[in-house]
């Protein structure tokens, strides 16, 4: 990819850790908004190691200077094809990362147990392959606009929303995976592209997901009530 992607040895850094670095196009300033998320994800799915540690993913993605990239990847992991209930465990990193956005941290901290947790690279690559086409389309629409929504206060507001979504993702509520994750993906792309319009889309999707969850929870409560009455 011309002027775009630079990796260390076989997708690993000099110290053997994952290295995901995207160079800006030739003659352009090194602006995090110029780092296309799709290029970062392509870099992430390459390499020889069969597994990825969460700590390595964060270190590699933070090199691009935008925490929206980390948020996107950890949200994408929730969409891995897993047995029922397993996505709740995979969503735990979101519950660690999103409050740090809310408090304005620029470098993410992970507890050691989470930093050493691993996922299969092949599984991650499958999810990335599915996400790349729509992501490239969204990136084509995205550009820096409505900048206050991705400024310091805007990032904190995104962090508040993302934390709320993360709490939903780790809950056993019905319909609590795909739509909330889609909202979080939109927020993270808006953050990486500094696009307030995409952030607004993400907030809109969050509202829609919340309404769907309320309807689902109400329907589940009615079913339980009907079963208890029948018994």
N, C-alpha and C positions, 0 to 999 in steps of 0.2 A: 504494500500500500504506500503510494508515493508520499514522502514526507510525513507519514503518519505514525508508523508503528516501530518501536524499538524495544527489543527484548534482550535479556541477558542470555547466557549459554542455555540452549534448549529450553527456553522459557524460564530459566532460573537465573537468579542474580549471582554476583561474584562469590557471595558467601553460601551459595546453594539454596537461598530462599527464592520464592517466587518474585519475579521482577516484571511489573507491568507498567511500562512508561510509554506515553504517547507524545511524540514530538509535534509541535505545531507545523503547519505547512511552511515551506521555504519562504523567507522574507516576512513572516508574520510574527507578531509578538507572542510571547509565551503566556497566553491567557488561558486559565482553566476552562473558560467557556468555549475555547476553540478545540478542546479535546473531545472528540466525538465518542460518546459512550459505546457505540457499536464497535469502534476500533479497540477500545479497552476490553470489551467482552471477547472479541476475537483473539486478543492476546491471552486472555485468561484461559481459554479452552485449549490452547496449544501447550505442548510440553510433554515430557516423558514420564513424569511421576504419576502413578495411577490414582493417588489420593491427594487432596488439598486440605491443609490445615486452615481453620478459620483465621488464625493469627497471621498466617502467610498471605491470605487473601486481603486482609485489612492493610497489612504493610505494603503490599504491592499496589493496591488501589489508592491508598493515601498519597502515593508519590505524585499523583496527578492533581493534587491540590484542591479536590472537591469531594466533600463527604457524600454528596448525592450519588456518586458512583458506588460507594460502599453500600449505601441504602438500597440501591437498585439491585445489586448482586444478592444481598441477603434476602431481599423480598423475592427474587427469582427462585431462590432455593426452596421457598415455601411451596412453589408450584411443581417441585419434583414429583414424579409418579411414585407415591409411597403408599404403604398400607394405611387403612383408616386410623386416624389418631396420631400417626407418625409426624404429620406436618405440624402438629402442635409443639412437638419437641424441636423440630427444625426452626420453628419461629422464635425460639428463645433468644437467639442472637439479636433479633429485632428489638426485643424488650431490654436488651443491654445497650444497644446503639442509639435508639431513638431518644431516650431521655437526655443523652449527651448532646444531641442536636438542640434539644429544648433549652439546655443551659448554656448553649453557645460555645461548646468545646470545639477546637479546631483539630485536635488529635484525639483519636478514639482510644479508649482503654477497654481491654477485655480481661476478664478473670482467667487465670491460668487454665482451669478446666475447660473453658470455652475456647481459648486460644489453641489448645491442643486437639480439639474435636476435629474429626476429619470427615470429608464427604468424597465420594467417588468422582474423579474427574470426568469419566465417561457420562455419568448421570447429569453432571453440571453442563457438559457440552451439549447434551440432547435438549435441555431446556433453553440454552443460549441459541441453538439453531432455530428453535421455534420462535423465539422472541426477536431475533435479528430483523426479519422482514418488516413487521409492524414498527419496530423501533427506528429503523432507517427512515420509514415514512414520517414518523413523528418528528425525528430530528430534522428532516427536510423542511418541516413547518416551523420548527423552533428557531428563535433568534432572540438576542437580548432585547427585552421590552418590559414595561411595567417593573422596572428594576427594584423598587422598594419591596416588592413581594418576595424577592430573593436576596435582599440585603440582610444586615444583621438581625433586625427585628423580624423580617420575613422568615428567615431561617428558624428562629425560635418558634414562630407560629406553626411552621411546617413540622417542627419537632413535637409540638403539643399534639397536632393532628396525627402524626405518625405514631406517637406513643399510644394514643387511643386505639389506633388500628392494630398495633402490636398486641395490646391487651385482648382485643377481639380474636386475633389470630391464634393465641395460645389458649383460648377458651373452647369448651366443647359445644358452643352454640352451632345450630344448623346453618348452613350457607355462610360460614364464617371464614372461608378461605379465598375463593377466586375473586369476588367483587372487591373486598377490602384490599386484597393484594394488587388488583388493577389500579385502584385509587393511589396506592402507595407508589406504584411504578410511575404513574403520571407525575406525582409530586417530585420524585427523584429525578426524572428526566428534566422537568422544569427547573430543578435546582442546578443540574449540570449545565443546562443551556442558558441559565439566567433568564428564563422566559416566564414572566408572570402570567401570561395567558394559559400556558400549560399547567401552571400551579393552580389557577382558577378551575381549570378542567378537573384537576385532581381533587380539589375541594368539592366540586359538584358531584363527582363520582363517590366521594366519601358520604355525602348526604344520601345519595341513591342507595348505596350499600347499607347505610344505617336503617333506612326505611325497609329495605328487604329483610334485614335481620330482625327488625321489630315484628314484621308480618310472620316471619318464620318462627320466631320465639312464641308469638301468640298462638299460632297454629299448633305448635308442639304442646303448649300448655293445655289447649282444648282437647288434644288427643289424649294426654295423660289424664285429664279430668274425665273424659268419656270412658277410658279403660277402667279407672278407679270406680266409677259409678256402676259400670257393667259387672265388675267383680263383686 
